[in-house]
Amino acid sequence: KIPSYDWSAVFQIPVWLTDNSGLFSIVKIYDQVELAFISIPSYDIEIITNTTEPKHSIAVSPDQELVAFVSGEKGKEAIWVYDRVIGDAYKLNQSSGQKTMLAISPSGEKILYLQTVDNFFDSKLVVTDIESGEIKHSIDISNNSSRDRFEYNPIWIDEDTIAFTTGFDNYSYRIWLKKSLLNENHRH
């Protein structure tokens, strides 16, 4: 039975750790929205952040040592990385636009996210070095002759390849594979 707490999960589907020790979630406690770790089976809640800025979009590295999340006011969001080993968080980067759909590469060295500046039609996928915050690749399909727009969570297939979907109406979608380091597009 889950004990009752004065918090609620918001903006985020919880991210379970593969060792089943618990989950990360964005929780609302009174007027603050924070990143928290909820241990299982005790249901103890460890609040990771302590700011008044909204948070959303959690990703955990395959080795479960890094937790990435987005924090900030709309239009001025930053990606933060919490290092579970040293118990500290650092700001990876901050730029205009909304950032969502985070994914950490299999090596834990890069982070992939969707950046939207004005609307979904002005979106691009960004690959950033997780240590330096340097943008390694930016994938923009708005020059495509079709009216494609990014739709669903981008994922890493391997260290060099990502997959994502695009769509231009409510019924037609495309699955894309992008060789991020080789800069080749392959549509299937």
Helices and strands as residue ranges (DSSP letters): E 8-9, E 15-16, E 22-29, E 32-39, E 45-47, E 55-60, E 66-71, E 78-83, E 88-94, E 98-104, E 110-116, G 120-122, E 123-129, E 135-139, E 149-150, E 155-158, E 161-167, E 173-179, E 184-187
